Every structure is written in C-alpha cells, then in structure tokens.
Amino acid sequence: MWIDSHCHLDAPEFDADRAAIWNAAREAGVTAMLTPAVSLPDCAAVADCCRQHSGVVPAYGIHPLHVDQAREADLAMLDALLARARPVAVGEIGLDGYVRNLDVARQEWFFSEQLKRARDFDLPVILHVRHAVDAVLKHLRRIRVKGGIAHAFNGSCQQAKEFLKLGFRLGFGGSLTFPGSTRIRRLAAELPEEALVLETDAPDMPPFWRRGQRNAPAELPAIGAVLAELRGTTPEAVAAFTRANTRAALPGWDSWQPSPKPLRAILPDAPAASFPIP
C-alpha cells in the first residue's frame, strides 16, 4: 500500500474525471492520500473530496501564493475549521521566493499566524518551501509546531538536517525521476529512510515519463520504484517506510473521520471570511 502525502485531488484539472483518477490510484495500490487546501474557499472542495473518496484526508490552510487575496478575517474562519472540522494538518502554508512581485511581508505574516494556530491546536503542518528554505526555518525555530512535512523538498543536505531536527519529514516526488535532478536524487539516495515521504503534488510536478502532462496519484508507485533504485532497495521496502513516515508525521491520519455534512453545516456560526464557504 502506498500513501501519497501531497495530492491536490480537489483541483479543477480533475473536475472532469476525479472519480476515475481516484479509482486508478486505488488500482495502482495508492490507498491513501493527503489533499491540502490552498485557500479558504478551497477548503470546501477539499472537504467534499474527503467525504466522497475513502482514504483521502484533509489539511486546511492558506497557501503563500493566495495570501494576497486573503484577509485577517479569514484566520478567524480557519480557527473555526481547525476546532470543529479537525483536519490532520494545517496546510498548505509557507513561503514562496520564486514568484516575483509577491508581498514578502504579507506572506511572512500569514505564515507566522498559521504556525501559531498549528501550535495552539497541536497539529502538524504541510509546508510550501520554494526558494525560501532559510526563511521558513527561521519561523519554525521561533514558533515551534508538531512537525509535519516539508513538501517538494529542494534544499541542501544541511538544510534537510535542520528540518529533521525540528521533527519534519521531507517530501520527494516527480523531480527525483529526472536524470538531471542530481541534488534531489543524491538527497533521496543518502538521507536516512526515516526522513522521507513520497508525494505526487498532482496535477503538478509530473515525473519524467509524463513531463508536460497532467500528473496523477496513480504515478506514485512508479516514482517509488525510482526511489528504490536510487537507494538500492525494493519498491516494497520504500512503500513500507514512506507509509510509516507519513503516518508518523501526521499522527491524526488513522483516526480521522470525514464529516457526513458540508462545511457550512458544521460551521453555522463561523465568522465571515473574504470568501464564503458553501
């Protein structure tokens, strides 16, 4: 059994065939996946995915590429979501230094506020860390949380060790299948196995054999096979230790249960946010 630790099953790219994508993943042996929200309105779509597809669990948060559309009132709604809908993690949150013309101070403020909520609700976090590893580590040292996963890790070996000290696992996916991704492949081969989790980030970050195409969670076992080859072990061993690592990073996974009702039904008196949740 494989666990996809980061898959945007709620994404619009899957609207036409979401059930088929989920079925294909199950047939490939991917029996569980985490679907993180990227904004407050997206939380409703994530919750629906988790209600309608077994084995899919949620994280709720505001992605750094969406903070320009967020308001302070959205954090009050996030408080209500974390208290009553109780996801397995806060996410996807973090910092993005790659996209130009983003308000860095605004990103850092929303990241800091969401880390405080993860700390207060005793939840792990799903981190977006792109061209901002040291800045993210600075905030994590200041606001200690229950660990989690650094999604799509692309830092140095020393930075990897700093995340491990703080209780994080590191997400590896399609990038490690590209022969030219020498640093990522070396890290995937040499880091201790307890550091690693597997992800697709579908519909993004396709593996080498699907470059330029839509990614899907059914690709995870083939990505895992590449990781096994890099580490000189078997796909079965990789499936076992990445599954165990994901559950250790997100300890609420096995006990999480979907609500039978839409989010609005369980949050009838939640504060108004900039985007209403249906």
Secondary structure, DSSP 8 states (H G I E B T S, - for coil): -EEES---TTSGGGTTTHHHHHHHHHHHTEEEEEEE-SSHHHHHHHHHHHHHSTTEEEEE---GGGGGG--HHHHHHHHHIIIII--SEEEEEEEE-SSTT--HHHHHHHHHHHHHHHHHTT--EEEEEES-HHHHHHHHHHS----EEEET----HHHHHHHHHTTEEEEE-GGGGSTT-HHHHHHHHHS-GGGEEE---TTSS--GGGTTS---GGGHHHHHHHHHHHHTS-HHHHHHHHHHHHHHHSTTTTT----SS-HHHH-TT----SS---
